[in-house]
């Protein structure tokens, strides 16, 4: 179980991003990817000399961005389909 904890953590982050994108439903929600570095201490270099926020931004930023976009897109699709099913008053 412990060898899968990284995959479980990564999957939880991606599913959480989809949920956040779906619940907000606006395209400005993708700006939340810029908050990824704030989840990590912004002081001092890591053991290899890079800032502590560099690798999480590099490896988590793009997948989280895509997940947020998928969530927002799903919300827009659901809204569009529900508008089609509703009869329009004349």
C-alpha positions in Angstrom: 0.0 0.0 0.0 2.8 2.4 0.8 4.3 2.1 -2.6 1.1 3.4 -4.2 0.7 6.4 -1.9 2.2 8.7 -4.5 -0.2 7.6 -7.2 -3.1 7.9 -4.8 -2.0 11.4 -3.8 -1.6 12.5 -7.5 -5.0 11.0 -8.4 -6.6 12.8 -5.5 -5.1 16.1 -6.6 -6.3 15.7 -10.2 -9.8 14.6 -9.1 -9.9 17.5 -6.7 -9.0 19.9 -9.5 -11.7 18.5 -11.7 -14.2 19.0 -8.9 -13.0 22.6 -8.3 -13.3 23.4 -12.0 -16.7 21.9 -12.2 -18.0 23.6 -9.1 -16.7 27.0 -10.1 -17.6 26.6 -13.8 -15.8 29.7 -15.0 -12.7 29.9 -17.1 -10.9 32.2 -14.6 -10.7 29.1 -12.3 -7.6 28.0 -14.3 -5.7 30.8 -12.6 -5.7 28.6 -9.4 -2.8 26.7 -10.9 -0.7 29.8 -10.0 -1.4 28.9 -6.3 0.6 25.6 -6.6 3.9 27.2 -5.5 2.1 28.7 -2.4 1.4 25.2 -1.1 5.2 24.8 -0.6 7.6 26.9 1.5 9.0 29.7 -0.6 12.2 30.0 1.4 15.6 28.4 0.8 16.7 26.0 -1.9 16.1 22.3 -1.9 18.9 19.8 -1.7 19.8 20.2 -5.4 19.7 24.0 -5.3 16.4 24.6 -6.9 13.7 26.5 -5.1 11.2 24.3 -3.2 8.3 25.3 -5.4 10.0 24.6 -8.7 9.4 20.9 -9.0 5.8 20.9 -7.8 5.0 23.7 -10.3 6.8 21.9 -13.0 5.2 18.5 -12.4 1.9 19.4 -10.9 1.1 22.6 -12.7 0.3 21.2 -16.2 -1.8 18.2 -15.0 -3.7 20.4 -12.6 -4.3 23.0 -15.3 -5.7 20.4 -17.6 -7.9 18.9 -14.9 -9.3 22.3 -14.0 -10.0 22.9 -17.7 -11.8 19.5 -17.9 -13.9 20.4 -14.9 -14.9 23.8 -16.3 -15.6 22.3 -19.7 -17.8 19.6 -18.2 -19.7 22.3 -16.3 -20.2 24.3 -19.5 -21.4 21.2 -21.3 -23.9 20.3 -18.6 -25.2 23.8 -18.6 -25.6 23.9 -22.4 -27.4 20.5 -22.4 -29.7 21.5 -19.7 -30.6 24.7 -21.6 -31.6 22.7 -24.6 -33.9 20.5 -22.6 -35.7 23.4 -21.0 -38.7 24.7 -23.0 -38.3 28.4 -23.9 -41.2 30.7 -22.9 -42.6 32.7 -25.8 
